[in-house]
Amino acid sequence: MVTQSQLTAVGFPRTRVRNRLDSGHWQRVLRGVYCVTTGPLDRPMTLMAALVYGGGSAMLSHRTAAEEWGILPVDPTAPVHVTVPYRLSAKGQSATRIRAGTPGCPKPFAGTVLHPGVVVHRSRAHEYIGVDGAFPRTGLADTAVDLAVGKPDAHEAYVSLVASVTNRRIRLADVHRRLGERRPYRYAAALQSAVRLLADGVQSVLEYRYAVDVEAAHRLPSADRQSPVVVDGRTLWEDCDYSASGVPLIVRLDGRATHSSREVAFRDRRRDNAAELEDRPRLVYGFEEVEGDSCAVAREVEAVLRREGWVRREENPCPACESFRSAWGPKGLTGGAAYAV
């Protein structure tokens, strides 16, 4: 990749650049950025072109940095995001295509996208957020915060930060520090709430959904998260433990990606047996139940809590449960059908 300014500095006039482009020996990748080869670009070439376009201080950021960090899957059709110092111009560029009829260009590639384009961001904290390397990018915690701030509303920002931290195992202390050092221009309260939830032991988006959509939305007691239990001499961890509420109920949240391996399945069976030997009730839920019908999950959890002695002190505020409220008596359920859907 080379820019027109670099070529001019070494005495390469624009007319010679034009000849190279017209003959098909070079390609115009982005405005003022040329590739001295023909044909499609691989990912490293695509990223380098965007960095060259952004100037010497540009770094990958936002979704692109998240892809490089492994927070998000790579989307080759998405524009490349770069961040530059605040004082610089922040003009992006749309996607460019391989010109049909270009000499030396194989016909199957004519008209296809050569480069997906560039989105340029400006940052006053530019000198503090980067990580050096072949492809400079924003740091892990900063990338997670930038992704969240870019969401369309506070709820999605909240979920985004929880997902980034839990999926990539980002140090929560780093995220908390960066939120203090780079106070986001929007969703600050939502992101701080996400950090507090993570600090309470939530370690996945499924656990977040359970805490918010099941416990908080239905005013159930808040469980202790990641409660230790010793099984076969090993310390394992229960997702939700209601012992602090006077009920020995355990709720396990089974995200298939982390519970499908043979070793983990064996560990879960040993935990089940240990709970049974201690006469502890347990419920297990996955994404299908928690996201698909959180009210039904809440009713099942509440049924076990009440059976074990927990007493509801506050009314269930969930509007979706309105049709069930008449079935709740002052001392509990009036009948089993009240929570069977």
C-alpha positions in Angstrom: 0.0 0.0 0.0 1.3 3.4 -0.9 -0.2 6.9 -0.8 0.0 9.7 -3.3 1.9 11.9 -0.8 4.5 9.2 -0.3 5.0 8.8 -4.0 5.3 12.5 -4.5 7.9 12.7 -1.8 10.2 10.3 -3.8 9.6 12.1 -7.1 6.9 9.9 -8.5 4.5 12.2 -10.4 0.8 11.9 -10.6 1.0 11.2 -14.3 3.0 8.0 -13.7 0.5 6.9 -11.0 -2.3 7.4 -13.5 -0.5 5.3 -16.1 0.0 2.5 -13.6 -3.7 2.6 -12.7 -4.9 2.8 -16.3 -2.7 -0.1 -17.3 -4.1 -2.3 -14.5 -0.7 -2.7 -12.8 -1.9 -0.8 -9.7 -5.3 -0.4 -8.1 -6.9 2.5 -6.4 -8.0 1.0 -3.1 -9.2 4.2 -1.3 -9.0 7.8 -2.0 -5.2 8.6 -2.3 -4.3 5.0 -1.4 -3.0 2.6 -4.1 -2.1 -1.1 -4.1 0.8 -2.2 -6.3 -0.8 -5.6 -7.0 -3.9 -6.6 -8.8 -6.8 -8.8 -7.7 -8.7 -9.1 -4.4 -7.2 -8.0 -1.1 -6.8 -10.3 1.8 -7.6 -9.1 5.3 -4.2 -7.8 6.3 -4.1 -5.8 3.1 -7.6 -4.4 3.8 -6.6 -3.4 7.3 -3.3 -1.9 6.2 -5.0 0.2 3.5 -7.4 1.7 6.1 -4.5 2.5 8.4 -2.5 4.1 5.6 -5.6 6.1 4.6 -6.0 7.3 8.2 -2.4 8.5 8.5 0.5 7.5 10.6 -1.3 7.9 13.9 -4.4 5.9 12.9 -5.3 2.7 14.9 -7.9 0.1 14.4 -10.9 0.6 16.7 -14.5 -0.2 17.5 -15.9 -3.2 15.6 -12.6 -3.8 13.7 -10.5 -3.8 16.9 -13.1 -6.1 18.5 -12.7 -8.5 15.6 -8.9 -8.5 16.0 -9.2 -9.1 19.8 -11.6 -12.0 19.2 -14.6 -10.2 20.9 -16.6 -10.4 17.6 -16.4 -12.7 14.6 -14.7 -11.2 11.5 -17.2 -9.7 9.0 -15.3 -9.1 5.7 -18.1 -7.0 4.4 -18.1 -4.5 7.3 -16.1 -1.2 6.9 -12.8 -0.9 8.7 -13.0 1.4 11.8 -10.0 3.5 12.7 -9.4 6.2 15.3 -7.2 9.2 14.8 -6.3 12.2 17.1 -9.1 14.7 17.6 -7.3 17.5 15.8 -7.3 15.6 12.5 -10.0 15.4 9.8 -12.5 12.6 10.4 -13.7 11.9 6.8 -14.5 8.3 6.1 -14.9 6.6 2.8 -17.5 4.2 1.3 -16.6 0.9 -0.2 -14.6 0.7 -3.5 -15.0 -1.8 -6.2 -12.7 -3.4 -8.8 -13.3 -1.6 -12.0 -14.8 -3.6 -14.8 -12.6 -3.7 -17.9 -9.4 -3.0 -16.0 -6.4 -4.5 -17.9 -5.0 -7.5 -16.1 -8.1 -7.9 -13.9 -9.6 -11.4 -14.1 -13.2 -11.1 -15.3 -14.7 -13.0 -12.2 -13.4 -10.2 -10.0 -14.7 -7.2 -12.1 -17.2 -5.2 -10.2 -16.7 -7.0 -6.8 -15.9 -5.0 -3.7 -12.2 -4.3 -3.4 -12.3 -2.6 0.0 -15.3 -2.4 2.3 -14.6 1.3 3.2 -13.4 3.2 6.2 -15.1 4.7 9.2 -12.9 7.3 10.9 -13.4 8.3 14.6 -11.6 11.1 16.5 -10.5 10.8 20.1 -9.0 13.3 22.5 -7.5 10.4 24.4 -5.9 9.0 21.3 -2.4 8.8 22.8 -3.6 6.7 25.8 -5.8 4.1 24.3 -3.6 2.4 21.7 -1.7 -0.9 21.6 1.3 -1.1 19.3 1.8 -3.8 16.8 1.8 -4.6 13.1 -1.8 -3.3 13.1 -2.1 -0.8 15.9 -5.5 -1.0 17.7 -7.3 0.3 20.7 -6.7 -1.7 24.0 -9.0 -4.5 25.0 -10.9 -2.6 27.7 -11.2 0.6 25.5 -12.5 -1.5 22.6 -15.2 -3.0 24.8 -16.3 0.4 26.0 -16.2 1.9 22.4 -18.4 -1.0 21.2 -21.0 -0.3 23.9 -21.1 3.4 23.4 -21.7 2.9 19.7 -25.0 1.0 20.4 -28.4 2.7 19.6 -29.7 2.7 23.2 -28.6 2.3 26.8 -30.0 -1.3 27.1 -28.0 -2.5 24.1 -24.9 -0.7 25.5 -25.4 -2.5 28.8 -25.7 -5.9 27.1 -22.8 -5.2 24.8 -20.4 -4.5 27.7 -21.5 -7.6 29.6 -21.0 -9.7 26.5 -17.6 -8.3 25.7 -16.3 -8.7 29.2 -17.6 -12.2 29.8 -16.9 -13.7 26.3 -13.4 -12.3 26.1 -12.6 -12.6 29.9 -11.6 -8.9 30.0 -10.3 -7.8 33.4 -13.2 -6.0 35.1 -10.7 -3.7 36.9 -9.4 -2.5 33.6 -12.9 -1.7 32.3 -13.8 0.1 35.5 -10.6 2.1 35.4 -11.1 3.1 31.7 -14.7 4.2 32.4 -13.3 6.5 35.1 -10.4 7.8 32.9 -12.5 8.1 29.7 -16.0 8.9 31.0 -18.2 8.0 28.0 -20.2 10.7 26.4 -23.4 8.7 26.6 -24.7 5.6 28.5 -22.4 6.3 31.4 -24.9 5.2 34.0 -25.8 2.1 32.1 -22.2 1.0 31.7 -21.4 1.6 35.4 -24.5 -0.6 36.2 -23.1 -3.3 33.9 -19.8 -3.2 35.8 -21.6 -3.5 39.1 -23.5 -6.5 37.9 -20.3 -8.1 36.6 -18.6 -7.4 39.9 -21.5 -9.3 41.6 -20.4 -12.4 39.8 -22.3 -12.5 36.5 -20.0 -14.2 34.0 -22.1 -14.5 30.9 -24.9 -12.9 28.9 -27.2 -15.7 29.9 -26.5 -15.0 33.6 -27.1 -11.3 32.9 -30.5 -12.1 31.3 -31.4 -14.2 34.2 -30.5 -11.5 36.8 -32.4 -8.8 34.9 -35.3 -10.5 33.2 -36.0 -13.1 35.8 -34.9 -11.9 39.2 -35.1 -8.1 38.9 -38.1 -8.0 36.6 -40.2 -10.2 38.9 -38.8 -8.9 42.2 -37.3 -12.2 43.2 -34.4 -12.4 45.7 -31.0 -11.8 44.2 -28.9 -15.0 44.3 -25.3 -15.2 45.3 -23.3 -15.6 42.0 -20.5 -18.1 41.5 -20.9 -19.6 44.9 -18.1 -22.2 45.7 -18.9 -25.8 46.3 -16.3 -28.6 46.9 -16.9 -31.8 44.9 -14.5 -34.7 44.8 -11.9 -32.4 46.4 -12.2 -29.8 43.7 -13.7 -26.3 44.1 -16.5 -25.8 41.6 -18.9 -22.9 41.2 -22.7 -22.7 41.3 -24.2 -20.0 39.0 -27.0 -18.9 41.4 -27.3 -19.9 45.1 -30.3 -18.7 47.1 -29.0 -19.9 50.5 -28.6 -16.2 51.7 -32.4 -15.9 51.3 -32.9 -18.9 53.6 -33.6 -21.4 50.7 -31.1 -24.0 49.6 -32.2 -23.6 45.9 -29.5 -23.8 43.2 -30.2 -22.4 39.7 -27.8 -23.4 37.0 -27.6 -21.6 33.7 -26.6 -23.9 30.9 -25.0 -22.1 28.0 -24.4 -24.9 25.5 -21.0 -23.5 24.3 -19.5 -24.0 27.8 -21.4 -27.1 28.9 -21.1 -29.4 25.9 -17.6 -30.8 26.5 -17.2 -34.3 28.0 -15.2 -32.9 31.0 -17.7 -30.2 31.8 -20.7 -32.6 31.5 -18.9 -35.0 34.0 -18.4 -32.1 36.3 -22.0 -31.1 36.1 -23.2 -34.6 36.9 -20.9 -34.7 40.0 -22.4 -31.3 41.1 -25.9 -32.7 40.6 -25.1 -35.7 42.8 -23.5 -33.6 45.5 -26.6 -31.3 45.6 -28.9 -34.3 45.8 -26.9 -35.8 48.7 -27.3 -32.5 50.5 -31.0 -32.4 49.8 -30.7 -29.2 47.8 -33.4 -28.4 45.1 -32.0 -27.3 41.8 -33.3 -25.9 38.5 -31.5 -25.7 35.2 -32.2 -23.2 32.4 -30.7 -22.3 29.0 -31.1 -19.3 26.6 -34.3 -20.8 25.2 -36.1 -20.6 28.5 -34.6 -17.4 29.9 -34.9 -15.3 26.7 -38.0 -17.1 25.3 -40.2 -17.0 28.4 -38.6 -15.4 31.4 -42.0 -15.2 33.1 -42.4 -18.9 33.1 -38.8 -19.3 34.5 -39.6 -16.8 37.2 -42.8 -18.6 38.2 -40.9 -21.9 38.5 -38.2 -20.4 40.6 -40.7 -18.6 42.8 -42.7 -21.9 43.2 -39.5 -23.6 44.6 -38.6 -20.6 46.8 -42.1 -20.5 48.3 -42.1 -24.3 48.8 -38.9 -24.0 50.7 -40.1 -21.2 53.0 -39.4 -17.9 51.2 -42.2 -15.3 51.6 -42.8 -12.6 49.0 -42.8 -9.2 50.6 -43.4 -7.1 47.4 -45.8 -7.5 44.6 -44.5 -8.9 41.3 -44.2 -5.8 39.1 -43.9 -7.6 35.7 -46.7 -6.4 33.4 -46.5 -9.6 31.4 -47.4 -11.6 34.5 -50.6 -9.5 35.1 -52.9 -12.3 34.1 -51.3 -14.5 36.8 -51.5 -12.1 39.7 -55.0 -13.1 40.7 -53.7 -16.6 41.4 -51.3 -15.5 44.1 -52.8 -15.6 47.5 -51.4 -13.9 50.7 -49.7 -17.2 51.7 -48.6 -18.4 48.3 -50.1 -20.1 45.2 -53.7 -21.0 45.3 -53.1 -24.0 43.0 -50.5 -25.7 40.9 -52.1 -24.6 37.7 -51.3 -21.0 38.5 -47.7 -21.4 37.3 -48.2 -24.1 34.7 -48.1 -22.6 31.2 
